[in-house]
Amino acid sequence: MIHPVAVIGAGPFGLSTAAHLRARGIPVRVFGEPMVSWRDHMPAGMLLKSTPAASSIDTPQRGHTLADYCDAAGVPRLVTDEDIIPVETFIGYGEWFQQKLVPGLERVRVVSVDRGQGGGFELKLDSGELFTARAVVVATGLSGLAHLPPELATAAADGPTPTGPLSHSSQHHDLSRFSGRDLLVVGAGQSALETAVLAAEAGARVRVVSRGRGRVAFGAPPWKQPRLRPESPFGRAWSLWALSYYPHPYRFLPARTRHYLVRRVLGPLGAWWLRDRFEGRVQLQEIARLVRASAPHGGPSLTVLTHTGRTVELHGDHVIAATGYRVDIAAMDFLAHELRTELAVSRGTPKLGAGYVSSVPGLYFTGLPAAASYGPVMRFVCGTQFASPRLVRHLAAAHG
Ligand SMILES: Cc1cc2nc3c(=O)[nH]c(=O)nc-3n(C[C@H](O)[C@H](O)[C@H](O)COP(=O)(O)OP(=O)(O)OC[C@H]3O[C@@H](n4cnc5c(N)ncnc54)[C@H](O)[C@@H]3O)c2cc1C
């Protein structure tokens, strides 16, 4: 019996990998909720920071770009750098891509992955089914990786919740629940700034609490980008161009440099179109350091150190931690304990070799968990263009 390849995840990376595998005629089973991170864990009304050129899901079959979807769905065609993509359009695109190229998607969770007897892997699904896969591709993206710094965790003894004093930005879809309330948003990246703007536009009084000075900044609009630098999906700069199109040598850089670049390159910077909506509508509180968060009588407060060395308390009705995501193999509890302890890791992230294979032959990682090996481009949809063909070529050669 020929065992299939299992792809765990139905976001852009899982769908792209599955489309490549199917195009090669490799039997594949794909698991997950299509585009769920975008539908349930990002705010309604959000606009994508990436440009249309950087927002197509890679596939070898022609006719499946974001622009092709716009034509098919009869929505305005998004092509130039000045066209801004509503999240609802992008979700529609992902679902259309799935229906056309990954029609057999199974909307079930993989509960466990373990080594199989006689090679391959044993998978258990939440439907109760057990089956053997010859190889496994982990494309679980942002799921379960929301990061809460320890200084904030003190205000949420039972973990962050949207109805408690403190939540993580990934727990919100509808920000209108904060209308008429005082909201503190911790962070300085696009997610923090856009969450703040959308909540303010929905009627909340919002203060963004940002560490450092001058960290809240917005990118230049396309018509003001320097012409003499090469174009990349993230703007014009030599560094961005190299990281976008030539991530091959990234995994040979020293571990310290790799982890630093993943965090810093393409780091906190609001989209150019957000500036006008932010200024005058959202308050900004720049602090030297966050000391702790507490919620003594329900309402949360943040104790912060100011740039003048004073300790002050900031009060609100709710705190949203827009503090991003952190890859940690320990949090991927669907991977059997033995498999996790066997995996070579670097600061919690899997160490990947050529073709996105981990130190366990047959076990592959793509998307965010691959960023420490292949660079910051793996955090974005356009990373599918580099990752999927290479991963599938390696998998086909080793297990095809
Ligand atoms: C607020 C915000 C804005 C962003 N904006 C942009 C942008 O403008 N442009 C851009 O390129 N990127 C953007 N990103 C990054 C973007 O989220 C990622 O690039 C992309 O979603 C990663 O896709 P993925 O397929 O790896 O994972 P995800 O989209 O997170 O999908 C994960 C999949 O895994 C499945 N899954 C998880 N666990 C299991 C399991 N045990 N069993 C079965 N299935 C499982 C889920 O059901 C889901 O289908 C943004 C991120 C955030 C948080």
The ligand as a Gaussian input file, in Angstrom:
#p B3LYP/6-31G(d) Opt

LIG

0 1
 C       -2.293000      40.694000      12.105000
 C       -1.480000      40.006000      11.033000
 C       -1.384000      40.550000       9.774000
 C       -0.643000      39.917000       8.774000
 N       -0.563000      40.498000       7.544000
 C        0.163000      39.891000       6.574000
 C        0.246000      40.465000       5.268000
 O       -0.285000      41.534000       4.998000
 N        0.940000      39.781000       4.321000
 C        1.575000      38.584000       4.572000
 O        2.182000      38.026000       3.670000
 N        1.520000      38.036000       5.796000
 C        0.844000      38.657000       6.803000
 N        0.777000      38.091000       8.048000
 C        1.494000      36.821000       8.280000
 C        0.580000      35.674000       7.868000
 O       -0.300000      35.368000       8.893000
 C        1.349000      34.482000       7.508000
 O        2.213000      34.810000       6.435000
 C        0.479000      33.324000       6.990000
 O       -0.801000      33.246000       7.565000
 C        1.177000      32.069000       7.290000
 O        0.466000      31.037000       6.665000
 P        0.565000      29.557000       7.162000
 O       -0.063000      28.744000       6.104000
 O        1.964000      29.236000       7.540000
 O       -0.260000      29.482000       8.543000
 P       -1.713000      29.946000       8.987000
 O       -2.316000      30.878000       7.985000
 O       -1.566000      30.413000      10.387000
 O       -2.568000      28.572000       8.956000
 C       -2.371000      27.573000       9.920000
 C       -3.184000      26.360000       9.523000
 O       -2.797000      25.265000      10.360000
 C       -3.958000      24.557000      10.745000
 N       -3.621000      23.780000      11.956000
 C       -2.960000      24.195000      13.059000
 N       -2.810000      23.163000      13.929000
 C       -3.382000      22.082000      13.338000
 C       -3.551000      20.704000      13.720000
 N       -3.078000      20.238000      14.878000
 N       -4.208000      19.888000      12.876000
 C       -4.683000      20.327000      11.692000
 N       -4.535000      21.612000      11.274000
 C       -3.894000      22.467000      12.089000
 C       -5.018000      25.627000      10.914000
 O       -6.322000      25.072000      10.875000
 C       -4.701000      26.497000       9.688000
 O       -5.334000      25.963000       8.565000
 C        0.030000      38.705000       9.056000
 C       -0.056000      38.144000      10.338000
 C       -0.801000      38.788000      11.317000
 C       -0.865000      38.171000      12.682000

